[in-house]
Each structure stands twice: as structure tokens, then as C-alpha cells.
Amino acid sequence: MSAYKFDDPDGLYFLTFTVVEWVDIFSRQDYVNIILDSLRFCQREKGLIVTAWVIMSNHLHLIISREENTRNTLSDIVRDFKKITSSQILNEIRSNSLESRKNWMLWIFKSAGERNRNNKNHQFWKQDNRAELLFSNDFMEQKLDYLHQNPVKAGLVDEAEHYRYSIARDYCGYQGLLEIVLIE
């Protein structure tokens, strides 16, 4: 499936957004906040439905769909999300005087952008979202479990619900950081 093509416009999809060269950008709270704020904006203004999510140090996984009566396609929402987050994160890196990795990260993103004719200057996200239509309950549960266990397998926490940047908290009765529609 191409980067922004969704075969079923009203389907439920598992997506992965990966930072170019696997740069560990989301080890910093400022950059995580940009992702969370952008997801909230897309929920409020564009009709994005977030069913599950996790933000890791260099990628994020989402299970998403769109509201039925929205004029925005899922392709539009994903395109806008990636465009706005990459722009905001790059601006934050540039303006953050405390960012010790600033020159290195900007060089990586500039080099990636120069190698990709679809970009003007910098490239933050890899282009492929690896969108997978969740076509059955078993496949959906497999992806949800994968998403919950990602921080555990990475050794960040012992229990999925202890990872702050994940939907697993919601499934265990804690207040999460995003408005979500739980899978029953």
C-alpha cells in the first residue's frame, strides 16, 4: 500500500510512523507534546478517531479511523498530521538552546530531505506508514497486543500500563493522555 492510500476509506487501520534514520527524538518531552497536541487537533478539527496509540523513542503506532460525516479522508488527515508535526518538531529543535543533539539531528533530517525528491529541505518522517487494514477481530487484537507490549519488549517498563505514552493505561482504568475509542 502506498504511503497515503487507504483501500477502505472508512476502515480501521494500524499505522506506524517512523522517524528517518530511527533518530530517538521522542526521548524528549517537548517533541512528544507536539505529537500529542497534533493528534488532539486532528481529533477535534479533522475527524480523526484514535482507538489505540503508543509513542516510542523513534516511532509511533496508531490504530485509527475517521468519523463518518467528516469531509477529510484518512489520507488527508495522515498527510496533514505528518506535515504539521515534522514542521513543528524541526522548528522546536532549531529554537531549543538546550538541545545537545541539535546539529546532528538537523544534519540527519537535511541529508534525508536532500535524498528525497518529494521534499524541499528536510525530511523528518519516513514516507511509508505501513498502513494495515484491521480486517478481523483476531488481527485487530494481535495489533493491539503488539502496541501494548512494545514498551515492555523495549525494556522501558515491566507492565504495559506503566508506560505513560500508551493507550495501555486506558485499558487498565487509568486516565490516558488522549481521547480514545476503546476496542471492546
N, C-alpha and C positions, 0 to 999 in steps of 0.2 A: 504494500500500500504506500502511496506517495506521502510526502510529508504533511500535506494539508487536505487529503482526500479521505472522506468518511463514506463508506459504501451505504450505510444505513443512517440517514441524517437524524433520525430520532432514536438511534441505538444508544446503548450504554457501552462505553469504551474504557479500556485500560490503556493509559499512555505513560510513556517515560520521556522526560525532558532531561537531557544530559548536557552539562557544560563542556565546551570544547576542551580537548586535552585532559579531561577529567580534573580540572582545577578545583581544589577544595575551597570554593568560595563561601559555601554556606556554613562554614565553621565560625563565621562572624554574624552576630545578631542583626546588625544593620541590614545585611543583604537578605537574611531570612525574612525580616519585616517587610521588605519590598515585595517578596513573593506572596506573603500572606495578605498584604494590603491589595495587591493586584488581583488575587483570587477573590477577595471580598468585593472589589469593584466589579469584576466580571459577573459575580453572582447578583449583585444589586442592579447593575445597569445593562447587562448583556444577556441575561437569562441562563447563565451557567448554573448547572446543578452539580454540586460536588457530593459524591457518595462516599469516597474514601481518598485518603492522601497521606503521603509521608514525604518529608524533606530530609534528604541525606546530605552529606558534605559536598557532593558534586553532581547530584541529580535529584529529581523528584519523580514520584509515581503518583498518578491520579486515576481515579475511576470517576468518570464524568459523563454527563449528558446535557441536554439543553431543555429549557421549558418549551412546552408545546406551542404556545402562542407568541413566541419571540420571533422577530424578523431576522435575527442573527443566526447564521448557520454555525455548526460546531467548528467548521473550518475557519470562519471569521473570528470566532471567539479565541481559538487557539492561536491564530496568526497575531491578533491584537495583543494577547497576553504575552507572547514571546517577544514581540516588538517593544512593548512598553517596559517589560521587566529588563530586557537587555539594555535599553537606553538608560533607565533609571539606575541600574546597578553600575554601569560604566561611569555615569556621572558621579555616583557616590564614591567609587574607587578614586576617581580623579580629584575629588574635593576633600577626601579624607586624609588629613595630615598625619594621622596615627596609623595608617595602613602600611605596614612594613613590607608588604609584598607588592606594592603599587606598581613599580616599574616593570617587574617581572610579569605580573598579570596583564597589564596593558600591552606589553610586548607580545604575549601569547595571543591575546584577542585580536591585536592588529595583524599579526602574522597569519592567523586563521582567516581573517577577513580578506587579506590580500590573495590568498589561495582560492577564494570562492568568488566566482564572478557574480553571484547573486547579492553580494554585499558591497557597500560603498567603502566602508572604512574598517570597522571591527566586526567580528563575529563572536557572540557570546554562547549561544546555544548551538548544539549540533542540529542539523536540519531534520533528521528523521526522528519522529516522535514515537515510532514503533507502536502505532495505534492498533489495538486488538479489540474487535467486537466481542463482547461477552455474550455469546450465543446460547449458553445453557447455564443452569444453576450450578452445576459442578465446576464449570470453567470459571464462573464468577467467584465461587468460594475458593478455588485454587489461587486466583489472583489476589483476592482479599487477604488470604492467609500469607501469601508471599509479601504483600505490602506490610502487614502487621509484623512479620518476622524479620524484615530487612534490617532494622536497627539491632535486633538480637543477634543475628548472624554476623553482623559487622562488629560485634563485641562492645557496642555502645551502652547497652543495658542488659540486665538479666531477664526482665519481663517486658513484653511489648508495651504494656500500658504505662510504663515508667518513662517512655521516650516522649518528650514534650511536643515534638513536631510531627505528630502522627494522629490518625483517626483512632488508633487502638485505645486511646484514653476514653473516647466517647463510647466505645463498645463495652467498656468496663464501668460505665456510670460516672466518670469524671467529666468536668466541663472542658470541652475542647476549645481550640483556638479559631475554628471556622464553623459556620453554619453548615450542617451536612444533612443529607437524607440517608438514614441508615438502611442497610440491606437487611431485610427480615429473613 
